[in-house]
């Protein structure tokens, strides 16, 4: 994937069997309201579907929302698939109900940032702006 001109493009996804998507929709809207292009995949996505969507949409980042407790498996699989597809330039960040003790392992596997309950939409938008390609890059 190359660096594209235009707004930052973020795929927001709900991988796995978790059916609670209110938080993902709130983040998707906050990113959109901040001028980013957001592709929301909907519920019950497989890691393969998430990565396929990110590549097809020429996304700069993937935001994963997980409340089911399967974060270690699902985040790792998304990272693994990005490596397999030569798309490691797509940053992965996530949030949800993720125990503090799991965050270092997720970051070690390649997750760029984890936002736990209480993180503000402003903080997430600022992180994306500061850590994902800048819209003026070409």
Beta strands, then each sheet from edge to edge (+ up, - down):
strand 1: 9-13
strand 2: 37-40
strand 3: 61-66
strand 4: 91-96
strand 5: 113-116
sheet 1: 2+ 1+ 3+ 4+ 5+
end
